[in-house]
Amino acid sequence: MKRMTTLLCAAQICLAGMVSAAPLSITLPPETAVFKPSALPGYPLAQQKCSICHSADYINFQPPGMSLAQWTGEASKMQHAYGAPISDQDVNVIGAYLAVTYGSAHESDADVQAASNSSASQTPAAPVAKGDAMALLQNNACLSCHAIDHKVVGPAYHDVAAKYANDPQALAKITSSIQHGGTGKWGEIPMPPFTQLSADDLQTLATFVLHQ
């Protein structure tokens, strides 16, 4: 009987400790890693496409001195193994930028120049019709991080529209956020900048978001 009483007391103490224990909260440091600037066309492309899935710190985790073939292979792995929203052409352009900026290649190398300028030999993509927001969302991998009615990596477009519903500067603010990217408004995960978009495309996307 005494042993049973002791066990019951121990159980009560354990339960009391579980009830009174404060929930564990972990705060990660803010994202500070950025891609190293470069005049190569792969630099803005890496900012736009690679930042969708991982931090720029991932690049620094790779072995130093990697060649053009190795960096291109890494970009290709992201495309084929992990489903990154990049084309074969993007793989070559990004690989060249990474090989020069973080690896052993040089901007003047013939194979780097050929990879960086591969877009010149490709048939240009059909232009997106003005006002075609869904095509812009798909072409720029926006739907990899956002959805209309639920959070993915970033907020749902419906939630963004609700937040700015009564803000007279809403269109300008959303347009700026898309163009320049940022972090802190919806959490610590950064949104990459989309500086390659035209003023019309930016306004089309911002208008679409605000009408959700």
N, C-alpha and C positions, 0 to 999 in steps of 0.2 A: 504493500500500500504506500509506504514511504517512497519507494522508487517511482511509482506511478505519479505521485504528487510532484516529485522532483522533475520528471519528464514533462508534465503539464506546465509547470512553472517555466521551464526552459523554452517550451514552445510558445508560451505567451510572451515571454521576453523577446523572442525572435520575431514574432508577428508585430509586436509593438515597434521594434526597430525598423521593420519593413515599412510600416505605416508612416513613421515619423521621418524616414530618410528623404531628403530633398532629391528631386529628379536631377539626373546628371545632365549638365549642359556643356557642350563643347563649342567654342567659338574659334573658327579657323581664321588665320591672318588674312587680310585683304589681298587680292591678286595684284601683284606688282610687276610680274614678268612681262616683257614685251619683245616682239621680234626686232632684231637689229635692222636699222634702216638701210636701204640700198636703192640704187637707181635701177636695178634689174626689175623686170615686170613681175617676177615671182614674189616680190616683197608685198605689194598690196594684195596679191592673190592669196598669199599665206595668211595675211591678217584677216582676210575675209573668210576663207574656207577652212583653214586649219584651226582657227580659234573657235569654230563651232563645237569641236569635240574635245579639245584639250588645251591646257595652258601652254604658253610659250616656253615654260620651264622644261617641258618634255623634250624639246630640242637639245637643251643643255645636258640632258641625261645620256645622250648618245655618245659613243666613243669619239674622241677628237681625231681630226685628220681624215674623216671619211671622204671617199672619192665621189665624183659625179654619179657613177654607176650605183654606188651604195646608197647615196641620198635619194636618187631616183627610185631605187628599189624600195626604200622606206615609204616614199610617197605612194608608190604603186600598191604596197601592202595595205596602206590606209584605205585605198580605193577598193581593192578586191576582197581583202579579208575582213575589214571593218565597215564597209559600206559608206565610206566618206563620199559626200556629194561632189566629187571632182571627176573631170573627164581625163582621157588619155593625154590630151594636150596640156591640161592643167598639171598633170603629174610631171611632165617634162619641164615645164616652166618653173614650177615650185622646186623640183629637184635641182635645177641649175642655181636658183637663188640660195638654197640651203648649202649646196656644195661649195659655193664661193664664200658665203658669209660665215659658215660654221665648219667647213671642211678644208680639203687640200686643193680644190680647184681655184682657177683664176678667171676673172671676168674676161680676159683677153683670149682664153682658150677657145679654139675653134669649135669644139663640141659644146662648150657652154653657150657660145654665141648662137649656134644652130638650135639648141634646145630652147633658149630664151626667145628666139625669134620664130619659133615653130608656128606661131599663130599667123604669121604672114603667108605661110604656104597652105593654110587651111581655108576652106570655103567659109566665108563669114556666116554666122548664124542668122537666121531670119530675124529681123527686128521685131521687137514686141510692139504690138499695136498700142497706141496711146490709150491710157485708161484701162489696160488689161492687167488688173492687179494680181489675179491668180497666176498668170504666166510669170509675172515678176517675182512673186513669192516662190514659185517652183524653181525658176532659173537661178535665184540667188540663195537657195537652200534655207530660206526663212522658216519653212515648215519643219525643218529638222529641230528647231528650238521652240517653236510656237505653234499653238493650235487656236482655233476660234473660241472654243468654249471650255478648255481645261489647260492647266499648267503642264508644260513639258519641261524644258530647261528654263525657259523664260516664261513670263506671265501669259495668260490667255489674252487674246485680242479683246475679248469681251470685257475683261477686267481693266485693261488699259483704257478702253472707251468709257467705262464707268468712272474711272478716276478723273478723267479730264472732261467729263460731261458738261460742267459748268464753268470751264476755263476758257475765256475769250482768246487766249493765246495757244489753245490746244494744238491747232494745226501746225503752227510754227515750232512748238516744242517737240512734237512727235517727229516732224521732219528732221529737226536737228539731231534728235536721238538716233534716228536711222542713219543719217549721214556720218555722224561723228562717233557713234557708239558710246560706251560708258559703263559705269558700274555704280551700285549703291542705291539706285531707285527701287529696285525689286530684289535686292539681295546682292551677294558678293560675287556672283558669277558674271564676268564682264560680257558685254555685247560688243562684237567686233564692229569697226566702222565700215560703212558701205560708200566710200568716197567715189567709187567709179560710177555710181548712178547719176543720171541727169536730174536736173531740177524738176522736170515733168514727172520722171519716174518716182522721185522722192515724194512729190505731192500726191501722186496716185496711191502710193502705199500708205502714206499717212492718212489720207482721206478714207481709204478702205478700213484701216484699223479703227478710226473714230466712228465708223458707222456700224460696228459690230455690237 
